[in-house]
Amino acid sequence: MRTSVKGPLMFSAFFAVLAFVAVLIFASGGSARAPRFDLAFTGAGIAFIVSLVVAAMLSMSHKENADYLGKGSGVNLSSKRGHGASDVPSSPDDTETPDAGR
């Protein structure tokens, strides 16, 4: 199974650029001071590495479901009872319990 690395790299690069711009703007403390490129590159590098590791871990943990899990209605129905008005028991003694046969 071959997967592409383009998606996680683009995902990580987006967050790195976002972190770079955010740190560059907020770390300088205003427009009167010089921008802090050292902190911006550090923040971008950290954001890139962390998001790349998270994307790699998520892609490694992905597992396809078995074929039999996609079949059926998805509702746990009992085949003993019908649908409609006959589902309501007529007396408390008619109710089914998990341990009724014991």
Secondary structure as GFF3:
##gff-version 3
##sequence-region A 1 102
A	DSSP	alpha_helix	6	27	.	.	.	ID=ss1
A	DSSP	alpha_helix	37	61	.	.	.	ID=ss2
A	DSSP	three_ten_helix	67	70	.	.	.	ID=ss3
A	DSSP	three_ten_helix	85	87	.	.	.	ID=ss4
A	DSSP	three_ten_helix	92	94	.	.	.	ID=ss5
###
